[in-house]
Amino acid sequence: MGKVVSKHGHSAAGVDEAGRVTRARLYVDIPDTSWPLVYSSEYDISFGGMEKLHPFDAGKWGKIHALLIERKLLSSDEFVEPLEVSEDELLMVHTLEYLNSLKWSANVAKIAEIPPLALMPNYFVQKSVLRRFRLQTGGTVLAGKLAIERGWAINIGGGFHHCSSDRGGGFCAYADITLNIQYLWKNYPDIKNVLVVDLDAHQGNGYARDFMGDSRVYIFDVYNGMIYPNDNEAKAAISRKVELRHGAKDTYYLNVVRKNLEQVFEDFTPQYIVYNAGTDILQGDPLGCLDVSPNGIIERDEIVFCAARKRGVPITMLTSGGYQRSTARVIADSISNLHSKNIVNGPKNVIQ
């Protein structure tokens, strides 16, 4: 990457003339008493009730946080608080033209798929919607550092897999997966090979466009081939893809994931894994159109984490899509299951 210049004409914060990060601002240090679970109370989105016009539960992240505390898995001060990603940091992956386009409410309304947003002043849209996405993006980046240090990390938000460097869509305004990987490469130069495991019901076309032709990134994507986005150009970047049809159930789905994941590790030796763990595969999801049970999702996550731990590969999980009110509980159940089976551990048993 060449020199990155902000709209003010100066070099992007934390990036030198050669495009190398010199000050990893988003990589905040955390105490040993914290879990590698990233969350901010400002992840949830609320803008006068308009968020209800989109099927996505814009309060999902807060519900997951509350459930984990309610179960006494950890306390509120054991979560890690991320920083909001800045425009200069976003310029590491995004074009200035795209970031400027977000200063028009009509463009944000299209990306968020909430038409009435187009009528709102942009300062309101920035504060109520985009700032929340920027916090979650900062959380995804920070989770990468925590995964390297602890062996695993989970950002309770993030997973905006439809956003690429120059376009957003599908409720995804920032390319957090791309930034997670680029930030990691610039701060951990010994890490080169990255595996993206995308098990959201929708094709992950954003980061796929960003890493088109980059042999350092292997993309394993299992998705419903009959729904959005059906991005044929981006499909060329998928190293191993499985296109499902409507109504896929537990047995078939889990066999597909297990069998193909084993093949992925035969084809590629990753040093880091980004796991996009969407819950829109859940039975009854209006957009995913698959038929996987809550227990199926819990087993799916266990399969992926066990595969990473078996091979000693750091893994970052992002919660991504999921369009039912019940998905928050499923995600909390899955995290609890990983802990109960000693697949992930708290601060007293840090994975080295």
BELCOR-V849786 format. One record per residue. N is the residue number from 1. RES is the residue in one small letter. BURIAL is 1 if it has 16 or more other C-alpha atoms within 10 Angstrom, else 0. D_FIRST is the distance of its C-alpha to the first C-alpha in whole Angstrom. Layout:
N_RES_BURIAL_D_FIRST + N_RES_BURIAL_D_FIRST
This chain:
1_m_0_0 + 2_g_0_4 + 3_k_0_7 + 4_v_1_8 + 5_v_1_12 + 6_s_1_14 + 7_k_0_18 + 8_h_0_19 + 9_g_0_17 + 10_h_0_16 + 11_s_1_13 + 12_a_1_12 + 13_a_1_15 + 14_g_0_14 + 15_v_1_10 + 16_d_0_11 + 17_e_0_10 + 18_a_0_7 + 19_g_1_5 + 20_r_1_8 + 21_v_1_11 + 22_t_0_14 + 23_r_0_16 + 24_a_1_16 + 25_r_1_19 + 26_l_1_19 + 27_y_1_20 + 28_v_0_24 + 29_d_0_26 + 30_i_0_29 + 31_p_0_33 + 32_d_0_34 + 33_t_0_37 + 34_s_1_34 + 35_w_1_33 + 36_p_1_30 + 37_l_1_30 + 38_v_1_28 + 39_y_1_30 + 40_s_1_31 + 41_s_0_34 + 42_e_1_32 + 43_y_1_30 + 44_d_1_33 + 45_i_1_33 + 46_s_0_36 + 47_f_0_37 + 48_g_0_41 + 49_g_0_41 + 50_m_0_39 + 51_e_1_37 + 52_k_0_40 + 53_l_0_39 + 54_h_0_36 + 55_p_1_38 + 56_f_1_35 + 57_d_1_37 + 58_a_1_35 + 59_g_1_37 + 60_k_1_36 + 61_w_1_34 + 62_g_1_36 + 63_k_1_39 + 64_i_1_37 + 65_h_1_37 + 66_a_1_41 + 67_l_1_42 + 68_l_1_40 + 69_i_1_42 + 70_e_0_45 + 71_r_0_45 + 72_k_0_45 + 73_l_0_42 + 74_l_1_40 + 75_s_0_41 + 76_s_0_39 + 77_d_0_38 + 78_e_1_36 + 79_f_1_33 + 80_v_1_30 + 81_e_1_29 + 82_p_1_25 + 83_l_1_24 + 84_e_1_23 + 85_v_1_19 + 86_s_1_18 + 87_e_1_17 + 88_d_1_14 + 89_e_1_13 + 90_l_1_14 + 91_l_1_11 + 92_m_1_8 + 93_v_1_10 + 94_h_1_12 + 95_t_0_12 + 96_l_1_15 + 97_e_0_17 + 98_y_1_18 + 99_l_1_18 + 100_n_0_20 + 101_s_0_22 + 102_l_1_23 + 103_k_1_25 + 104_w_1_28 + 105_s_1_30 + 106_a_1_31 + 107_n_1_27 + 108_v_1_27 + 109_a_1_31 + 110_k_1_30 + 111_i_1_27 + 112_a_1_29 + 113_e_1_32 + 114_i_1_34 + 115_p_1_36 + 116_p_0_38 + 117_l_1_35 + 118_a_1_34 + 119_l_0_37 + 120_m_0_36 + 121_p_0_35 + 122_n_1_31 + 123_y_0_31 + 124_f_0_33 + 125_v_1_31 + 126_q_1_28 + 127_k_0_30 + 128_s_1_32 + 129_v_1_29 + 130_l_1_26 + 131_r_1_26 + 132_r_1_28 + 133_f_1_25 + 134_r_1_22 + 135_l_1_24 + 136_q_1_24 + 137_t_1_20 + 138_g_1_21 + 139_g_1_23 + 140_t_1_21 + 141_v_1_18 + 142_l_1_21 + 143_a_1_23 + 144_g_1_20 + 145_k_1_21 + 146_l_1_25 + 147_a_1_25 + 148_i_1_23 + 149_e_0_26 + 150_r_1_29 + 151_g_1_28 + 152_w_1_28 + 153_a_1_27 + 154_i_1_28 + 155_n_1_27 + 156_i_1_30 + 157_g_1_28 + 158_g_1_24 + 159_g_1_24 + 160_f_1_22 + 161_h_1_22 + 162_h_1_22 + 163_c_1_19 + 164_s_1_16 + 165_s_1_13 + 166_d_1_16 + 167_r_1_19 + 168_g_1_21 + 169_g_1_25 + 170_g_1_27 + 171_f_1_28 + 172_c_1_24 + 173_a_1_22 + 174_y_1_19 + 175_a_1_17 + 176_d_1_18 + 177_i_1_17 + 178_t_1_14 + 179_l_1_13 + 180_n_1_16 + 181_i_1_14 + 182_q_1_10 + 183_y_1_12 + 184_l_1_14 + 185_w_1_12 + 186_k_1_10 + 187_n_1_14 + 188_y_0_16 + 189_p_0_14 + 190_d_0_18 + 191_i_1_17 + 192_k_1_15 + 193_n_1_18 + 194_v_1_18 + 195_l_1_21 + 196_v_1_21 + 197_v_1_25 + 198_d_1_26 + 199_l_1_29 + 200_d_1_30 + 201_a_1_32 + 202_h_1_30 + 203_q_1_27 + 204_g_1_23 + 205_n_1_22 + 206_g_1_19 + 207_y_1_17 + 208_a_1_18 + 209_r_1_16 + 210_d_1_13 + 211_f_1_13 + 212_m_0_15 + 213_g_0_15 + 214_d_0_13 + 215_s_0_16 + 216_r_0_15 + 217_v_1_17 + 218_y_1_20 + 219_i_1_22 + 220_f_1_25 + 221_d_1_27 + 222_v_1_30 + 223_y_1_31 + 224_n_1_34 + 225_g_1_33 + 226_m_0_36 + 227_i_1_34 + 228_y_1_31 + 229_p_1_28 + 230_n_0_29 + 231_d_1_26 + 232_n_0_27 + 233_e_0_23 + 234_a_1_21 + 235_k_1_24 + 236_a_0_23 + 237_a_1_20 + 238_i_1_23 + 239_s_1_24 + 240_r_1_27 + 241_k_1_29 + 242_v_1_32 + 243_e_0_33 + 244_l_1_36 + 245_r_0_39 + 246_h_0_41 + 247_g_1_43 + 248_a_1_41 + 249_k_1_43 + 250_d_1_43 + 251_t_0_44 + 252_y_0_42 + 253_y_1_39 + 254_l_1_39 + 255_n_0_40 + 256_v_0_37 + 257_v_1_35 + 258_r_0_36 + 259_k_0_37 + 260_n_1_33 + 261_l_1_31 + 262_e_0_33 + 263_q_0_32 + 264_v_1_29 + 265_f_0_29 + 266_e_0_31 + 267_d_0_28 + 268_f_0_25 + 269_t_0_25 + 270_p_1_22 + 271_q_1_22 + 272_y_1_21 + 273_i_1_22 + 274_v_1_22 + 275_y_1_25 + 276_n_1_26 + 277_a_1_29 + 278_g_1_31 + 279_t_1_34 + 280_d_1_35 + 281_i_1_36 + 282_l_1_39 + 283_q_1_43 + 284_g_1_43 + 285_d_1_40 + 286_p_0_40 + 287_l_1_37 + 288_g_1_36 + 289_c_1_39 + 290_l_1_40 + 291_d_1_42 + 292_v_1_41 + 293_s_1_43 + 294_p_1_42 + 295_n_0_43 + 296_g_1_41 + 297_i_1_38 + 298_i_1_39 + 299_e_1_39 + 300_r_1_36 + 301_d_1_34 + 302_e_1_36 + 303_i_0_36 + 304_v_1_32 + 305_f_1_32 + 306_c_0_35 + 307_a_1_33 + 308_a_1_30 + 309_r_1_32 + 310_k_0_34 + 311_r_0_31 + 312_g_0_30 + 313_v_1_27 + 314_p_1_25 + 315_i_1_25 + 316_t_1_24 + 317_m_1_27 + 318_l_1_26 + 319_t_1_29 + 320_s_1_28 + 321_g_1_30 + 322_g_1_34 + 323_y_1_37 + 324_q_1_40 + 325_r_1_41 + 326_s_1_42 + 327_t_1_38 + 328_a_1_38 + 329_r_1_41 + 330_v_1_40 + 331_i_1_36 + 332_a_1_38 + 333_d_1_41 + 334_s_1_38 + 335_i_1_37 + 336_s_1_40 + 337_n_1_41 + 338_l_1_38 + 339_h_0_39 + 340_s_0_43 + 341_k_0_42 + 342_n_0_40 + 343_i_1_37 + 344_v_1_35 + 345_n_1_37 + 346_g_1_37 + 347_p_0_36 + 348_k_0_40 + 349_n_0_38 + 350_v_1_35 + 351_i_1_33 + 352_q_0_32
